[in-house]
Structures are given as structure tokens and as C-alpha cells.
Amino acid sequence: MNAPTSPSHFSADAAALIERASRFARETVAPHAALWERERRIGREAISAAAPLGLCAIEVPREQGGLGQPFSVKARITEVMAAADFGFAFSLVNTQNVATKLAKEARPEVAARYVPDLIAGKIMGCTALSEPQAGSDFSAITTMATRVAGGWRIDGRKAWITNAALADVAVLYAQTEPGSAGKGIAGFVIDLRRSGVQREPAFALAGQHAIGTGGFTLEGYVATDEEMLQPPGRAFKAALGSINGARTYVAAMCCGMVGEALRIAAEYGEQRQAFGVPLAAHEGWRWRLAEASSELAACRLMVAQSAACIDAGEDAQLIAAQAKLLATRMAERQLVQLAQAMGAAGLREAYPFGRHLVGARIANFVDGSTEMLLERIAAGLRRTAASA
């Protein structure tokens, strides 16, 4: 993939990890992505193969068997993975996210139960936040957690969950006090193999089925006190904080898809003849690629800035929202243009243009819709104006 893989600010270990990820994307993900789409399934075997490379343990602390890398390394890896396939990249990073969250926040006995198998690729994870009637409006979730002896009874339905089709363990958010909005929301570790969980079939989407989107219903599921990950009052804020990271790596993934499409189109333009000369000899054709390259470069800079804020522990809410807003719009616009530059050849399954276009459309909804991002950005502008 064409993203730079060893910038000077990464350590030698990080650069080597990114290079392994890039090679894995080229040699394993890209050749199989069309098959996973035809079969409408997660590339489970590739996730198992990614684990020995450390790709399920990027941010997991070293003392718990992980690599202890900063967020910016994960963002770069999601970019090179999405260059091969958005759905697979999103599925992989979600398992890694659950491993990291449990390693850092779960009680030691709970973390020991799941983290080793997550980072070894033996089980998969998901984050269960969205519901049929609550997506971007996180505070409106209605899944209920009711206090019972020794734990919490959880009842409700989750939908639009990445990896729900195959996940073994979930970080799930539920309301503990009706009418309290975000204040009553708590986070729990849910074992999806236990009784009280009914999994729905994976959703039939327009494409990108490697993302494993689906849902499940909990009825009478009991989580122990030890399996509460964040109590009411902390969970809502923690979830929103993690969304800033997700928005940043989704923006990086959009950059990865456009970068790969640009690489393919540029190579094709040197080989394909039109009116006696290569496509690349036509001024209008070259300008189309030049515009894509320029917008891609700008979005990569925004992703890098957002990732740097997260690495430094700074507030990334505004820059993450801006990066995702601009990168998703850039991807939808430029993937169409680059596909057009390929002519009818871009329709062939051997090229990723169709999958990438669906991936860019999905990116507009995950971790905050475009409309929600605009509201966040506008609110930040109002706060700035009020404090001036």
C-alpha cells in the first residue's frame, strides 16, 4: 500500500510493526477480500493469522502480553489495512480495541479471562453501544441493567455492532437509571457465549460484509459485580473519549482506501493506451489524479494531528471530528473520480473500487454520523466564540 510506513517519529519497533501490517495487507487481506465479500462473512482466518504479528495487541500493555504502542501506530496500521479492505480493517481493530480496554480497565481476574485469547486471535471482541433506536444519540440507549444479588441483570437489544456476527466477548453499555441520560449509563464485560444472549444473523448490507455487522438481544443476562467495567457517571464519558480515537482511525482508513485507489489508477494510466498515447499523457486525466493526491495529503495531516493529540492525552474532540468529516467526504468524492479514471476496468472485482466506495459510505455512519460531527464542530466554534 502506498502510505508511508516508517516516518521518523515512530520508534524502530513501531516502524517494523507497521511494515509487517502493510505486508500482511498486501499478501493476505487484499487477495481474499473479494472472496469474503462474495461469501458475506468476516475474514476470520485472516484475523487469526494477524494475531501472531501483534495486530490484535497493538496498544495492550507489555506487561499483559501486548506491544504497548501508542494510538498513532494503531491509526497508521488501520490505514494500511483499509487500503486492502475497509471491512476487515474495521473488524480487526475492534477486537484489538476490546483487548486494550479490558487490559487497562477490567478487574485483573476478568482481564485474565479474555485478554490472552483476544490478543492470540482465538476469540473476537465487539463494542455494543448502538441500538435499533439509538445510534449517534448514545444517551438515549434503553438496554437496562438492573441490580440483583451479586451483580446486574441486563435486558435489551443491541444493533449495528461491528463483529456481532462472531464476537465472543463484548464491552456493552446499558442504562441503570431510566431518565438519567448519560449519568446512568454503565459499562459491562459481556460473554456472548453465556445463556441470556440471543444473537441475530449478520445484517445483509450493500457490501463490506467482512465488517460482521449485526446485533443481539440480552434477556435475563447476569453480569457479576466484577464484570462492571465502568460505573454510572464514568462510563458515558469514557465511551465518548474512545469515540475520538475511533473517529481518527476511521479518517485514517478513508485515507488508506483513497491512497490505494490512487496508486492503482496511476499505474493503470501509464499502461492503458487511449488515442495512441497512455492515459497519463492526457492533461485532464492527470489533473484528476493530482486533485485526489492533494486532498489525500491534507487529510493525512489532519489524521496525524488528531493522533498526536490522543498520544499526548490532549482533548481531541474537535480535531477528530474535523478529520473524520473531511476524510469521509474526500473518500466518497475521490474514489468516484479515481474509479472514473479507470474506465470500465474499475468495475472488475480484481480492483477494490466497488468495495472501497461502500466502505467510504459506511465510514459516514460509524462512530458518529456526518450530521453529528457537524454539530460537534459547531458547538466547539460557539464555545470558542463565547470565551473570546
Beta strands, then each sheet from edge to edge (+ up, - down):
strand 1: 125-128
strand 2: 144-148
strand 3: 151-161
strand 4: 169-175
strand 5: 185-191
strand 6: 197-199
strand 7: 214-224
strand 8: 228-230
strand 9: 273-274
strand 10: 277-278
sheet 1: 1+ 4+ 5- 8+
sheet 2: 2+ 3- 7+ 6-
sheet 3: 9+ 10-
end
